[in-house]
Amino acid sequence: MKILHTSDLHFGISLCGVPLLPYQKSFLTTLSSAAENADAVIISGDIFDTSVASSEAVKCWSELATELCITKKIPVIVCAGNHDGAARLASCSDLLKSAGLYISGTLEDAFTPTIIGDTAIYSLPYFNPADGAVLLNCKPDSASVMKAAAEKILAEADKSKTLILAAHCFAAGGKASESDISARAAESVGGAENIPLSAFEGFDYVALGHLHKAHTISADGAETIIRYSGTPLPYSFSEAQHQKSVTIFDTKTKEITEIEIPSPYNLRTLSGTYNELLSTAETDMCRNDFMKISVTDRYAGDNIYMHFKELYPNLLHFTGKQIEASGAAAEITAKEAAELDIISLAKRYSKDRRGTEPDQDELKWLAEA
């Protein structure tokens, strides 16, 4: 069997104030085509970007689910992510199963597998560690709850089948981009820790969501394949160089392959002196790209911004030298992200998504909270 694994669709997301839903609609056809030779589709959380999604975002999800489950007769297994309103997403879940759509919205749902051919798929949604601790009688942290949940699943599982776990979490060794910082902040507030890879031992394939870069983090020599599929489209400038894709897992050969997903828009970052950037703009043939521009020798005044805005109509992120001294890397490890304080996380996330750092009132409110 072949299982298509994707995650973090984030229907309704915006980039520096620009709605990306019109572009996300193009992904529906691409994913539908990629799934044609698959026996099942796993979506590992974050169908939506907010817990109360817009009607347009809900329609987009409905079209995708209908195309896969009804038109193509491909079963779809979904676990709720931290951005999803789990109760809303999983409403009418028993009814939806008859159409081939299996949605896990609570931790209790994780212990009933979806059986497809020779494969048992367990879908474990993003959870509150305190609630998980009560259910599983363990310590109230993410690592303990995940370990206890995995042990319960494996103890009851049919070992003659290929065992797949779909989950939405921050696994140790995962590579976080700026667009993942909000997730890291949410976990830090809750006192959560990275999930150790040892918690997943015993499964054949672990289909993870939460981080936006496609990558495998299995330990060397480990039999369990642990994989983040990444987002289908770039949702921040730090993702501009990511090759977006969906993952195909072959249950017979235990091999994974990637199907590349072309982006309907291009993200570019330019950095240099004022004169260098002006000189480059004169011969730039791609001025309609979504742009992030950093001027290294002048302050970011309105006059300079408007000058570049005329040259690049889709200039979304503009900075000058006074806020370019942080030297923060675009990509950090899970361990490094976990060591950042909440204020630093908020600054990085706001700068990536809005193009500006939080103002003093916002920082004050955050500190008080």
C-alpha positions in Angstrom: 0.0 0.0 0.0 1.0 3.6 -0.6 0.1 6.3 2.0 0.2 10.0 1.1 1.2 12.1 4.1 0.8 15.9 4.2 0.1 18.4 7.0 -0.3 22.0 8.0 -2.5 23.1 5.2 -3.4 26.3 7.2 -6.4 27.2 5.1 -7.0 30.9 5.6 -3.5 32.0 6.5 -2.1 35.4 5.6 1.5 36.5 4.9 2.2 40.0 6.2 -1.5 40.9 5.8 -1.9 39.3 2.3 -4.5 36.5 2.3 -3.1 33.3 0.8 -6.4 31.5 0.4 -6.7 32.3 -3.4 -3.3 30.6 -3.9 -4.2 27.7 -1.5 -7.1 26.8 -3.8 -4.6 25.8 -6.5 -3.2 23.2 -4.1 -6.5 21.3 -4.1 -6.0 20.1 -7.7 -2.3 19.4 -7.1 -3.0 17.3 -4.0 -5.9 15.5 -5.7 -3.6 14.5 -8.5 -0.8 13.4 -6.2 -3.2 11.2 -4.3 -4.5 9.3 -7.4 -2.1 6.3 -6.8 -2.4 6.4 -3.0 -4.5 4.0 -1.0 -5.0 6.5 1.8 -4.2 10.1 2.7 -3.0 11.3 6.1 -3.2 14.9 7.1 -1.3 15.5 10.3 -3.1 18.5 11.7 -3.6 22.2 11.2 -6.2 22.0 8.5 -7.1 25.6 9.3 -5.0 28.6 10.5 -7.4 29.6 13.2 -9.7 27.7 15.5 -12.7 29.7 14.2 -12.0 29.5 10.4 -13.6 31.8 7.9 -16.4 30.4 5.7 -14.0 30.6 2.7 -11.4 28.5 4.5 -14.1 26.0 5.5 -15.3 25.8 1.9 -11.8 25.1 0.7 -11.4 22.2 3.1 -14.8 20.9 2.2 -13.9 20.9 -1.5 -10.7 19.0 -0.8 -12.3 16.4 1.4 -15.1 15.9 -1.0 -12.8 15.4 -4.0 -10.6 12.9 -2.2 -13.3 10.9 -0.3 -16.3 11.1 -2.6 -15.0 11.6 -6.1 -11.8 9.6 -5.8 -12.9 7.2 -3.1 -9.7 7.6 -1.1 -9.9 7.4 2.7 -8.6 10.4 4.5 -7.3 10.3 8.1 -7.0 13.6 10.0 -5.7 14.5 13.4 -6.5 17.9 14.8 -3.6 20.4 15.2 -3.0 23.2 17.6 -4.4 25.7 15.1 -7.6 23.8 14.6 -10.7 24.1 16.7 -10.6 20.3 17.4 -14.3 20.1 18.5 -15.4 22.0 15.4 -13.2 20.0 13.0 -14.3 16.7 14.4 -18.1 17.5 14.5 -20.2 14.8 12.9 -17.1 12.6 12.8 -19.1 9.3 13.1 -21.2 10.4 10.1 -18.1 11.4 8.1 -16.6 8.0 8.6 -19.2 6.6 6.2 -17.8 8.8 3.5 -14.2 7.8 4.2 -13.2 10.8 6.3 -11.7 9.9 9.7 -11.1 12.8 12.1 -9.5 12.6 15.5 -10.3 15.5 17.7 -9.7 14.1 21.2 -7.0 12.0 22.7 -9.5 9.2 23.3 -9.9 8.9 19.5 -6.2 7.9 19.1 -6.8 4.4 20.4 -9.2 3.3 17.7 -7.3 2.6 14.5 -8.4 3.1 11.0 -7.7 -0.2 9.2 -6.9 0.0 5.5 -5.7 -3.2 3.9 -2.6 -4.4 5.7 -2.2 -1.1 7.6 -3.5 0.2 11.0 -3.4 4.0 11.2 -3.6 5.6 14.6 -4.4 9.3 14.7 -3.3 11.2 17.7 -4.4 14.9 17.8 -2.6 17.8 19.5 -3.4 17.5 23.2 -3.4 19.4 26.4 -0.8 17.6 28.6 -2.9 18.1 31.8 -5.9 16.4 30.2 -3.7 13.6 28.8 -2.2 13.0 32.3 -5.6 12.4 33.8 -6.6 10.1 31.0 -3.4 8.0 31.0 -2.3 8.4 34.6 1.1 9.9 33.9 3.0 13.1 34.4 1.4 16.3 33.0 3.9 17.0 30.3 3.8 16.4 26.6 6.7 13.8 26.5 5.1 11.7 29.3 1.6 11.8 27.7 2.9 10.9 24.3 5.0 8.0 25.6 2.0 6.7 27.6 -0.3 7.1 24.6 2.1 5.3 22.3 2.6 2.4 24.8 -1.2 2.0 25.1 -1.6 1.9 21.3 1.2 -0.6 20.8 0.0 -2.8 23.6 -3.4 -3.2 21.9 -2.2 -3.1 18.3 -2.3 -6.0 15.8 1.4 -6.5 15.2 0.7 -8.4 12.0 -0.2 -5.1 10.3 2.0 -2.1 9.3 1.6 0.4 12.2 1.4 4.1 11.4 1.0 6.9 13.9 -0.2 10.3 12.8 0.5 13.1 15.3 0.9 16.8 15.6 3.7 17.7 17.9 7.2 19.2 18.3 9.6 16.2 18.2 13.2 16.4 19.4 15.5 17.0 16.5 12.9 18.7 14.4 14.0 21.8 12.4 11.9 24.9 13.1 11.5 27.8 10.8 10.3 31.3 11.8 6.7 30.3 10.8 6.9 27.5 13.5 7.8 29.9 16.3 4.1 30.5 17.4 3.8 26.7 17.9 6.9 26.7 20.0 5.6 29.7 22.0 2.3 28.0 22.7 4.1 24.8 23.9 6.5 26.8 26.1 3.6 28.6 27.8 2.0 25.3 28.6 5.3 24.0 30.0 5.6 21.3 27.3 8.8 19.7 26.3 10.0 18.3 23.0 8.9 14.7 22.4 11.8 12.3 22.5 12.1 10.1 19.4 12.2 7.0 21.7 8.4 7.6 22.4 7.7 6.5 18.8 9.6 3.3 18.8 7.5 0.3 17.7 5.7 2.1 14.9 6.7 1.5 11.3 6.0 5.1 10.2 5.2 8.2 12.2 3.5 10.9 10.1 4.1 14.2 11.9 2.7 17.6 11.5 3.5 20.9 13.2 6.8 21.9 11.6 6.8 23.5 8.2 9.9 22.0 6.6 9.7 18.5 5.1 12.4 16.4 6.8 13.0 13.0 8.4 14.4 12.9 11.9 14.7 9.2 12.6 17.7 8.2 14.5 20.5 6.3 12.6 19.7 2.6 12.5 16.2 3.0 13.9 13.5 0.9 12.3 10.8 3.6 12.9 10.6 6.2 10.2 9.7 9.6 11.7 8.8 12.2 9.1 7.5 15.8 8.9 5.8 16.3 5.6 6.0 20.1 5.9 3.5 22.6 4.5 2.3 22.3 0.9 3.1 25.9 0.2 5.6 28.4 1.7 4.0 30.4 4.5 6.8 32.7 5.5 10.0 34.2 4.0 12.0 31.7 6.0 10.4 28.9 4.0 11.3 30.5 0.6 14.1 28.0 0.0 12.1 24.9 1.2 11.2 22.5 -1.5 7.5 21.9 -0.8 6.2 18.4 -1.3 3.9 15.7 0.0 5.4 12.4 1.2 4.5 8.9 -0.1 5.2 6.0 2.3 5.2 2.5 0.8 4.1 0.0 3.5 5.7 -2.9 1.6 9.2 -1.5 1.0 9.1 0.9 4.0 10.5 3.6 1.6 9.5 7.2 1.4 9.4 9.4 -1.7 8.5 13.0 -2.2 6.2 14.5 -4.8 7.2 18.1 -5.3 4.4 20.8 -5.1 5.0 23.9 -7.3 4.2 27.2 -5.6 1.8 29.6 -7.3 3.8 32.5 -5.9 7.4 33.3 -5.3 9.0 34.7 -2.1 12.3 36.6 -2.4 14.6 38.3 0.0 17.0 41.1 -1.0 19.6 42.6 1.3 22.1 45.3 0.5 22.9 49.0 0.6 20.4 51.5 -0.7 22.3 52.1 -4.0 23.0 48.4 -4.5 19.3 47.5 -4.2 18.3 50.4 -6.5 20.8 49.2 -9.1 19.4 45.7 -8.9 15.8 46.8 -9.2 16.5 48.5 -12.6 17.1 45.1 -14.3 14.9 42.9 -12.0 12.5 40.9 -14.2 10.5 39.5 -11.3 9.3 42.7 -9.5 5.8 41.1 -8.8 7.3 38.5 -6.4 6.4 38.7 -2.8 9.4 40.6 -1.5 11.3 41.1 1.8 13.9 43.9 1.5 16.5 44.9 4.0 18.5 48.1 3.6 21.8 47.8 5.4 23.0 51.4 5.4 19.9 53.5 6.0 17.1 53.7 8.5 13.7 52.4 7.4 11.9 55.7 6.9 8.7 56.2 5.0 10.3 57.8 2.0 12.7 54.9 1.4 9.9 52.4 1.9 7.6 54.1 -0.6 10.5 54.3 -3.1 10.9 50.5 -3.0 7.2 50.0 -2.9 6.9 51.7 -6.2 9.5 49.4 -7.7 8.2 46.3 -6.0 4.4 46.4 -5.7 4.3 43.3 -3.6 6.8 44.5 -1.0 5.6 42.9 2.2 8.5 43.1 4.6 10.9 46.1 4.8 13.6 46.8 7.3 16.5 49.2 7.8 19.7 48.9 9.7 18.4 49.7 13.2 16.7 46.3 13.5 19.0 44.2 11.4 21.6 43.6 14.2 20.1 40.5 15.8 21.7 38.1 13.4 19.1 35.5 14.3 19.2 32.4 12.0 16.1 31.7 9.8 16.1 28.1 10.9 16.7 26.8 14.3 16.6 23.4 16.0 13.8 22.4 18.3 16.3 22.5 21.2 17.3 26.1 20.3 13.7 27.2 20.0 12.8 25.7 23.4 15.5 27.8 25.0 14.1 31.1 23.7 12.0 33.1 26.2 8.4 34.1 25.3 9.2 37.7 24.5 12.0 36.6 22.0 9.6 34.1 20.4 6.9 36.8 20.0 9.3 39.2 18.4 10.5 36.7 15.9 7.0 35.5 15.0 5.6 39.0 14.6 8.5 40.1 12.5 8.1 37.1 10.2 4.3 37.2 9.9 3.6 41.0 10.1 6.9 42.5 9.0 7.3 44.4 12.2 8.2 43.6 15.8 5.5 44.0 18.5 5.0 47.5 19.8 5.6 48.5 23.4 2.0 48.0 24.4 1.9 44.6 22.9 5.1 43.6 24.6 3.7 44.9 27.9 0.4 42.9 27.5 2.4 39.8 26.7 4.7 40.2 29.7 1.7 40.7 32.0 0.0 37.6 30.5 
